[in-house]
């Protein structure tokens, strides 16, 4: 659902849709909710330790995205890293992560 963000202009989304583009916790299964919470915990750790992640959060909020949605965007990057390791047994390189941060709120397509 979040990938639809890329298909709409930022100004249209921000001016006409004040609600979250992500499904609420109540719409998630227990497994999905547990995954979301785990990924968000990782985001909180990165915000405390990684200046680039914090700067991206600040940028997204400055662009009009709620802090909670901005953290969900960041959690998608964490999920992508985890699945990359699971699928390919390859850790995502720092440069790739920084590229993904720069592209938010558009989610990586590669």
Residue, then its C-alpha position, 0 to 999 in steps of 0.5 A: x500500500x505504501x508503494x502507491x505513494x510513488x505514483x502520486x505527487x507529493x503536493x497532492x498527497x500532503x494537501x488532500x490526504x491528512x490521514x496516514x497512507x499506512x494501514x492502522x495497527x487494528x488492520x494488521x494481523x498479529x504477525x504483521x503487528x509484531x513485525x511492524x513493532x520490531x522494525x519500528x524498534x530498530x528505527x528508534x535505535x537508528x534514530x538515536x545512533x545514526x545522524x543520517x537516519x535522524x536527518x531523514x526523519x526531520x526532512x520527511x516531517x518538514x515535508x509535511x509527513x507525520x512523524x509516525x508515518x515518517x518512521x513507518x517509511x524508515x521501517x520499510x527500509x529496515x524490512x528491506x534490509x532484513x529480507x535482503x539478508x534472508x533472501x540473498x545472505x548479503x548485508x545491505x551496504x551503507x551506501x545503498x542505505x543512504x541512497x534509500x534514505x535520500x529517496x524517501x518518501x519514495x520506496x526503493x524499487x531496485 
